[in-house]
């Protein structure tokens, strides 16, 4: 649990650091006035190339707006659950802790939106109904990723239904993919706006998951899942191996005749034990060694 918690917060810090660095680069690298009304944007060559290549598509602009409204409805649904729990119990302590953490998370997302509305990094590549507007990071991208990336886990913690969790996870990921791609194709954002939105959203979602673990929320079914090690589809037979026993003097004692591989020879033994310095003959293609001579002193030695 602790390592899992540290992993979420560590990744959140990393993604946030990457987002901050990327934002600073957008403000200083290749900044040119290529936007409407001579508005400037960083990475001008890259952003200009992507915008001219893709163009503007009203259908995707409307589609992503609808997805944004759906995300707000999902957030309102969880808020309604919390309100009903409070009205029923008349105590904030009786409201599910997961709902309270989610509410704080939504507030943080809204504060991030307000911050970049006030501290403008760059403006949209097109003028919509309200004149030039701040476009970094893409607020629709941040909104949809933050809401739908946390929705499956909230559904599981409220229902404890694994099937519903799995189905909602794939559905939410599909919506996120459509939003990210559709918002870029719509032509109402620069390419760097989308990248910035993804980076910021990833950081916020990791912090949210870390907070859930820290306050003891119900772990998700796939939390901490480990990959299985690959195994060869071969069953190797168990080979019996007999290890020689050691005598009191630290030498290997003979326990009968020794079995050798096919084609090798067995040297006869004289006496019950081998004296110090006796060795087994190595298995080679050379002729078998000469048999040992009996020295008459109770021991056996290899013939010279």
C-alpha positions in Angstrom: 0.0 0.0 0.0 2.7 2.5 1.0 4.8 1.8 -2.1 1.7 2.0 -4.3 0.9 5.4 -2.6 4.4 6.7 -3.1 4.3 5.7 -6.7 1.2 7.8 -7.4 2.5 10.9 -5.7 5.9 10.5 -7.3 4.4 10.2 -10.8 2.2 13.2 -10.0 5.2 15.3 -9.2 7.0 14.1 -12.3 4.1 14.9 -14.6 3.6 18.3 -12.9 7.3 19.1 -13.3 7.2 18.2 -17.0 4.1 20.3 -17.5 5.8 23.4 -15.8 8.9 22.9 -17.9 6.9 22.5 -21.1 4.8 25.6 -20.3 8.0 27.7 -19.8 9.3 26.4 -23.2 6.1 27.4 -24.9 6.7 31.0 -23.6 10.2 31.3 -24.8 10.9 29.0 -27.8 10.1 30.2 -31.3 7.5 32.8 -30.2 6.0 34.5 -33.2 2.8 36.4 -34.0 1.0 33.8 -36.1 -2.3 34.0 -34.4 -5.4 36.2 -35.1 -4.9 39.9 -34.4 -1.1 39.4 -34.2 -1.3 37.2 -31.1 1.8 35.3 -30.3 2.4 31.6 -29.7 5.5 29.5 -28.8 6.7 26.7 -31.1 5.3 28.8 -33.9 6.8 26.7 -36.7 5.3 23.5 -35.2 2.0 24.9 -34.3 1.6 26.7 -37.6 2.4 23.6 -39.6 -0.1 21.4 -37.6 -2.8 24.1 -37.9 -2.4 24.5 -41.6 -2.2 20.8 -42.2 -5.3 19.9 -40.2 -7.4 23.1 -40.7 -10.6 23.9 -38.9 -13.6 21.5 -38.6 -16.8 22.7 -37.1 -18.2 19.2 -36.6 -15.4 18.2 -34.2 -15.7 21.5 -32.4 -19.4 20.9 -31.7 -18.7 17.2 -30.8 -16.1 18.1 -28.2 -18.4 20.7 -26.7 -21.0 18.0 -26.3 -18.5 15.7 -24.6 -17.6 18.6 -22.3 -21.2 18.9 -21.2 -21.4 15.1 -20.7 -18.3 15.4 -18.4 -20.0 18.1 -16.4 -23.1 16.0 -16.0 -21.0 13.1 -14.7 -19.4 15.4 -12.2 -22.8 16.7 -11.2 -24.0 13.1 -10.7 -21.3 12.4 -8.1 -22.0 15.8 -6.5 -25.7 14.8 -6.2 -24.8 11.6 -4.5 -22.8 13.5 -1.9 -25.6 16.0 -1.4 -28.2 13.2 -0.9 -25.9 11.5 1.7 -25.6 14.8 3.6 -29.3 15.5 3.5 -30.1 12.0 4.7 -27.6 12.0 7.6 -27.5 15.7 8.4 -23.7 15.3 9.0 -20.8 15.9 6.7 -18.9 13.1 8.5 -21.4 10.6 7.2 -20.7 11.5 3.6 -18.5 9.0 1.8 -14.9 10.1 2.0 -14.4 9.2 -1.7 -17.1 11.8 -2.6 -15.4 14.5 -0.5 -12.0 13.8 -2.0 -13.6 13.9 -5.5 -15.2 17.2 -4.7 -11.9 18.7 -3.6 -10.3 17.3 -6.8 -13.0 19.1 -8.9 -12.3 22.3 -7.1 -8.5 22.0 -7.9 -9.4 21.4 -11.5 -11.5 24.6 -11.6 -8.8 26.6 -9.9 -6.3 25.5 -12.5 -8.8 26.6 -15.2 -9.2 30.0 -13.6 -5.5 30.4 -13.1 -4.7 30.0 -16.9 -7.6 32.2 -17.8 -6.0 35.0 -15.8 -2.4 34.1 -16.6 -2.6 33.8 -20.4 0.1 31.7 -22.1 -1.3 32.1 -25.6 -4.5 32.6 -27.4 -6.6 30.5 -29.8 -5.6 30.1 -33.4 -9.1 31.3 -34.4 -11.6 33.8 -33.2 -14.9 32.4 -31.9 -18.0 34.2 -30.7 -16.3 36.0 -27.8 -13.2 37.4 -29.5 -9.7 36.2 -28.8 -9.6 33.7 -25.9 -6.9 32.0 -23.8 -6.3 28.5 -25.1 -3.4 27.1 -23.1 -3.8 24.5 -21.8 -6.9 23.1 -23.5 -9.6 23.4 -20.9 -11.9 20.9 -22.6 -9.0 18.4 -22.6 -8.3 18.9 -18.9 -11.9 18.7 -18.0 -12.7 15.5 -19.8 -9.5 13.7 -18.8 -9.8 14.6 -15.2 -13.5 13.7 -14.9 -13.6 10.6 -17.0 -10.2 9.2 -15.8 -11.6 9.2 -12.2 -15.2 8.1 -13.0 -14.6 4.3 -13.3 -12.9 4.2 -9.9 -15.8 6.2 -8.3 -18.4 3.9 -9.9 -16.6 0.9 -8.5 -16.2 2.3 -5.0 -19.9 3.2 -4.9 -21.3 0.0 -6.4 -18.5 -2.6 -5.8 -19.4 -4.1 -9.2 -16.3 -5.2 -11.1 -18.2 -5.7 -14.4 -19.6 -2.2 -14.3 -16.2 -0.9 -13.4 -14.6 -2.6 -16.4 -17.3 -1.4 -18.8 -17.2 2.1 -17.6 -13.4 2.2 -17.8 -13.3 1.3 -21.5 -16.2 3.7 -22.2 -14.5 6.6 -20.4 -11.1 5.9 -22.1 -12.9 6.0 -25.4 -14.4 9.4 -24.6 -11.1 10.7 -23.6 -9.5 9.6 -26.8 -12.2 11.2 -28.9 -11.9 14.4 -26.9 -8.1 14.7 -27.3 -8.1 13.9 -31.0 -11.3 15.8 -31.8 -10.2 18.9 -30.0 -7.0 19.0 -32.1 -8.9 18.3 -35.4 -11.4 21.0 -34.5 -8.8 23.6 -35.1 -9.7 25.8 -32.1 -6.5 24.9 -30.3 -2.8 24.9 -31.1 -1.0 21.6 -30.9 0.9 22.7 -27.8 -2.4 23.5 -26.1 -3.5 19.8 -26.3 -0.1 18.6 -25.1 -0.2 21.0 -22.1 -3.7 19.8 -21.3 -2.6 16.1 -21.3 0.4 16.8 -19.1 -1.6 18.8 -16.5 -4.4 16.3 -16.4 -2.0 13.4 -15.9 -0.4 15.2 -12.9 -3.8 16.0 -11.3 -5.2 12.5 -11.8 -2.1 10.9 -10.2 -2.4 13.2 -7.2 -6.1 12.3 -6.9 -5.3 8.5 -6.9 -2.6 9.1 -4.4 -5.0 11.0 -2.1 -7.5 8.1 -2.4 -4.9 5.6 -1.3 -3.7 7.9 1.5 -7.1 8.3 3.1 -7.8 4.5 2.8 -10.3 4.4 -0.1 -11.3 1.0 -1.4 -8.5 -0.2 -3.8 -9.5 -0.8 -7.4 -9.6 -4.4 -8.8 -6.6 -3.8 -11.0 -4.6 -1.8 -8.5 -1.1 -3.1 -8.0 -1.6 -5.9 -10.5 1.7 -7.7 -11.3 2.6 -9.2 -14.7 3.1 -12.9 -14.7 6.5 -14.2 -15.5 6.9 -15.9 -18.8 7.5 -19.6 -18.6 8.7 -21.9 -21.3 6.1 -24.5 -22.3 8.5 -27.3 -21.7 8.4 -29.7 -18.7 11.9 -30.7 -17.9 12.4 -34.0 -16.1 13.8 -34.0 -12.6 17.3 -35.4 -12.7 18.4 -37.2 -9.6 21.7 -35.9 -8.3 23.6 -37.7 -5.6 26.1 -35.5 -3.7 29.1 -37.2 -2.2 29.2 -37.3 1.6 32.2 -35.9 3.5 34.2 -38.0 6.0 35.4 -36.7 9.3 38.7 -35.7 7.7 37.0 -33.6 5.0 37.5 -36.1 2.2 35.0 -37.6 -0.1 34.1 -41.1 1.0 33.1 -43.9 -1.5 29.7 -45.3 -1.1 30.0 -48.2 -3.5 30.7 -48.1 -7.2 30.3 -44.8 -9.0 28.1 -44.6 -12.1 29.6 -43.0 -15.1 28.3 -41.9 -18.6 28.0 -44.4 -21.4 31.4 -45.3 -22.8 33.4 -44.4 -19.7 35.3 -47.0 -17.5 35.1 -47.7 -13.8 38.3 -48.1 -12.0 38.4 -50.9 -9.4 38.8 -50.0 -5.8 41.1 -51.7 -3.4 40.0 -51.5 0.2 36.9 -49.8 1.5 38.0 -46.2 1.5 40.2 -44.0 -0.7 43.3 -42.5 0.8 44.1 -38.8 0.6 45.1 -37.8 -2.9 43.0 -40.3 -4.9 41.0 -38.7 -7.7 38.4 -39.8 -10.2 39.6 -40.2 -13.7 38.4 -37.5 -16.1 36.1 -38.6 -19.0 38.0 -38.0 -22.2 38.4 -39.7 -25.6 42.0 -40.8 -24.6 42.6 -44.5 -23.7 41.4 -45.6 -20.3 44.0 -45.1 -17.5 46.0 -48.1 -16.3 44.5 -50.0 -13.4 45.7 -49.1 -9.9 48.3 -51.3 -8.2 48.0 -52.6 -4.8 50.8 -51.2 -2.7 50.2 -53.7 0.1 49.9 -50.8 2.6 46.1 -50.9 2.8 45.6 -48.1 0.4 45.2 -47.7 -3.4 47.0 -45.2 -5.6 46.8 -44.2 -9.2 49.5 -46.0 -11.3 52.3 -43.7 -12.4 
